[in-house]
Amino acid sequence: MGKIYKCISIFFVILTFIGGGYVLINKGNVNAGYAVIPMLGALIFNLLYRKQN
């Protein structure tokens, strides 16, 4: 189960950087939630991974 949490966490980190890039490309005219929501997912699954180990 720990490997699954780690893979999902990495996936959400990648989505966070993509969302942040999207916000920067659009010069901040789009919602910052494109970067913040995946970051929350990454933090949650990272905590689950740490708790598992």
Secondary structure, DSSP 8 states (H G I E B T S, - for coil): -HHHHHHHHHHHHHHHHHHHHHHHHTTT-S-THHHHHHHHHHHHHHHHHHHH-
